[in-house]
Amino acid sequence: MKFLTKKSASNQFVASIDANSCRIHLFNKTGSKLVQLKTHQFEYASLDELKTKTVQWLRQNPCKDYDSRWVLNRELYQTYQVDPPKVTEKEMNEAIKWQIKDLLEHPVGDVLVSHYRLGHGEQKNAQLTAVVVKKELIETLIELTHQLGLRMNAIEIEELSTGCALISHLNDDRITGYIGQDKNGLIYNFYCGETLFFTRHKKGRHLPYKSAQDFSLEAEQQELEEAFLLETQRTMDYVVSQVFRRPVENLLIENTSEEDEAIADMIKQLTEIEVTLINPAVNPVSDKLLKPALFEVGAALRESG
């Protein structure tokens, strides 16, 4: 699902945004090799401030003719499972918008709708995932991209960008799961080969990292671990019994700290499934740069046609 996409270039401007913050990465891509050149992050309170601060930074760090990709955080869009309207693919997004108009948080004229299809195996008449975004946001990003002299490639969403960073771990007919998190909660994605079949976001739950505060209680840590393991077990039970009807063969988690190995062991003991620690396939020119999230790397690596 991309609201806009065009052919990609070797130099990549990737900006990920949530409701009040923006992270910018400049990359150079040669084949599957990704070099991180520069990074920047800032807070914003309005779309006008987002535009102003982005322009100010890029005036000092020009990247004209870079291929631009904007990635939206879950705070900026809503998803709905819908039956596919009986229209042509060209008419699909507009038809879906009117099909779900009574569910929308904003007037139908103030939103744009796109969609994507999860893998569905042998299921017939599988539902679509409708993605709803405020029209003002998309128009602002398009306008800003042209103002910066960038080439607009795509405006996409986190849950689909992540898979592009996992490609080297997604093989043939193998069922692979990814467990991660954002600032709002846990993320579970499951793939058969390179196709996303299931995605779940559990708000308010996180990976059970130990608190750096001295007063953190052992009981609190145990409660975090138990909550995480419960959500993981529930998710695994569902995807095995309802989505794939066969076992998951590998689970992936990102290697971001020394505690990840302990979390991987915890998951392996719970599920009895191979767990692999992964690192984003990116080479920074300096250790001082912001470490890109998997979905940011995935946006830069995505192949567009």
GUZAKOL-538105 format. One record per residue (C-alpha): x, y, z. Coordinates in pm, whole numbers, padded with zeros to 5 digits, always signed. Example, Ala and Ser with C-alpha at 12.3 -4.5 7.8 and 13.67 -1.06 7.14 Angstrom:
+01230-00450+00780
+01367-00106+00714
END
This chain:
+00000+00000+00000
+00146+00329-00112
-00046+00649-00166
+00205+00749-00434
+00499+00573-00592
+00742+00625-00879
+01069+00474-00998
+01345+00492-00735
+01690+00653-00747
+02019+00568-00575
+02001+00855-00324
+01722+00822-00071
+01551+01079+00153
+01347+00884+00409
+01133+01070+00662
+00919+00891+00920
+00657+01090+01104
+00419+01033+01391
+00168+01274+01545
+00433+01512+01682
+00783+01410+01568
+00983+01357+01251
+01300+01157+01179
+01494+01220+00857
+01758+00991+00708
+01965+01044+00395
+02084+00718+00237
+02278+00608-00067
+02162+00276-00209
+02361+00056-00445
+02173-00265-00508
+02095-00404-00162
+02377-00206+00001
+02254+00090+00205
+02483+00364+00338
+02343+00609+00593
+02477+00959+00522
+02299+01204+00754
+02019+01206+01010
+01800+01459+01189
+01502+01452+01424
+01270+01718+01562
+00934+01777+01728
+00651+01964+01558
+00312+02093+01671
+00145+02154+01333
+00185+02067+00967
+00314+02419+00904
+00588+02363+01163
+00670+02026+01006
+00719+02202+00672
+00922+02488+00820
+01164+02270+01017
+01215+02025+00731
+01293+02309+00488
+01533+02472+00734
+01737+02153+00779
+01749+02065+00411
+01869+02414+00321
+02180+02330+00523
+02189+01971+00394
+02082+01994+00029
+01968+01675-00139
+01803+01791-00460
+01685+01510-00687
+01694+01259-00402
+01421+00998-00413
+01182+01083-00125
+00989+00831+00081
+00761+00928+00369
+00662+00663+00622
+00355+00718+00841
+00336+00596+01199
+00019+00415+01313
-00091+00733+01494
-00149+00895+01154
-00372+00638+00989
-00652+00396+01065
-00706+00052+00914
-01029-00138+00853
-01094-00490+00727
-01349-00471+00446
-01508-00695+00186
-01380-00594-00160
-01633-00382-00351
-01738-00522-00688
-01563-00254-00892
-01248-00232-01102
-00911-00195-00929
-00894+00167-01050
-01222+00245-00872
-01145+00043-00558
-01014+00313-00322
-01302+00553-00387
-01556+00274-00350
-01402+00160-00021
-01415+00516+00115
-01791+00530+00073
-01833+00174+00196
-01677+00263+00534
-01792+00626+00558
-01994+00562+00877
-01682+00427+01052
-01455+00722+00973
-01327+00960+01240
-01338+01252+00994
-01580+01366+00720
-01549+01154+00408
-01429+01454+00208
-01137+01510+00445
-00972+01169+00403
-00794+00962+00142
-00821+00585+00128
-00581+00329-00008
-00572-00046+00050
-00356-00354+00051
-00415-00727+00045
-00272-00958+00306
-00173-01304+00190
-00471-01536+00224
-00359-01877+00101
-00654-02078-00023
-00918-01852+00130
-01163-01716-00125
-01312-01367-00121
-01051-01254+00132
-01104-00911+00285
-00895-00606+00203
-00719-00382+00452
-00834-00024+00397
-00593+00249+00509
-00742+00589+00590
-00531+00906+00615
-00628+01272+00644
-00614+01434+00301
-00447+01746+00445
-00147+01541+00560
-00092+01375+00221
-00131+01705+00036
+00119+01869+00275
+00380+01597+00218
+00341+01617-00160
+00368+01997-00154
+00668+01985+00078
+00847+01729-00139
+00815+01946-00448
+00921+02255-00252
+01239+02075-00144
+01325+01972-00499
+01298+01603-00414
+01148+01333-00635
+00832+01196-00477
+00852+00818-00467
+00614+00696-00199
+00403+00772+00105
+00363+00445+00288
+00289+00289+00626
+00515+00128+00885
+00363-00219+00885
+00441-00267+00515
+00784-00099+00514
+00914-00333+00784
+00893-00637+00560
+01129-00480+00305
+01402-00473+00573
+01345-00842+00649
+01371-00974+00292
+01698-01159+00347
+01526-01359+00625
+01206-01439+00431
+01248-01748+00217
+01026-01944-00021
+00730-02109+00152
+00880-02067+00501
+00658-01909+00769
+00843-01635+00956
+00728-01404+01234
+00866-01068+01341
+00822-00935+01697
+00908-00570+01759
+00771-00253+01912
+00716+00115+01860
+00659+00379+02125
+00293+00278+02157
+00312-00098+02180
+00412-00441+02051
+00419-00532+01683
+00363-00881+01544
+00403-00946+01169
+00389-01290+01007
+00501-01376+00656
+00483-01675+00425
+00779-01628+00196
+00793-01254+00130
+00417-01202+00163
+00267-01045+00475
-00022-01263+00596
-00100-01119+00939
-00016-00807+01139
-00113-00710+01494
-00034-00408+01709
-00092-00440+02084
-00106-00092+02230
+00034-00046+02579
+00249-00361+02581
+00624-00361+02522
+00926-00588+02516
+01028-00656+02879
+01352-00457+02902
+01472-00401+03256
+01433-00051+03394
+01750+00153+03434
+01608+00300+03752
+01746+00159+04078
+01403+00141+04237
+01260-00088+03970
+01109-00387+04153
+01166-00748+04055
+00791-00808+04079
+00725-00532+03825
+00978-00683+03586
+00819-01024+03621
+00477-00874+03549
+00613-00713+03228
+00763-01044+03117
+00443-01236+03187
+00230-00981+02998
+00466-00994+02699
+00474-01375+02694
+00094-01391+02721
+00047-01159+02422
+00305-01355+02225
+00143-01690+02305
-00204-01559+02215
-00075-01425+01884
+00113-01744+01800
-00189-01961+01880
-00407-01752+01650
-00174-01741+01348
-00100-02113+01369
-00464-02224+01408
-00647-01960+01204
-00406-01806+00952
-00153-02068+00840
-00283-02394+00991
+00078-02508+01020
+00368-02415+01249
+00570-02096+01234
+00930-02192+01150
+01130-01887+01262
+01080-01575+01472
+01282-01254+01423
+01355-00979+01675
+01578-00679+01622
+01912-00677+01804
+01906-00333+01966
+02056-00395+02313
+02240-00650+02526
+01906-00766+02669
+01772-00885+02334
+01951-01218+02360
+01772-01286+02691
+01439-01191+02531
+01512-01422+02238
+01581-01708+02481
+01258-01629+02664
+01057-01646+02341
+01231-01968+02234
+01147-02137+02564
+00783-02029+02531
+00732-02123+02166
+00999-02390+02104
+01068-02210+01776
+01399-02086+01638
+01452-01717+01724
+01694-01505+01520
+01841-01170+01627
+01867-00937+01328
+02031-00603+01249
+01918-00353+00984
+02124-00387+00666
+02274-00037+00677
+02625+00107+00707
+02642+00449+00881
+02923+00688+00787
+02941+00788+01155
+02854+00628+01488
+02692+00959+01588
+02403+00917+01345
+02057+00815+01464
+02012+00441+01434
+01737+00387+01177
+01433+00179+01266
+01365-00134+01063
+01073+00029+00883
+01295+00325+00787
+01554+00090+00641
+01276-00100+00467
+01143+00218+00306
+01489+00293+00165
+01537-00063+00038
+01193-00103-00119
+01209-00172-00491
+00969+00041-00690
+00865+00012-01047
END
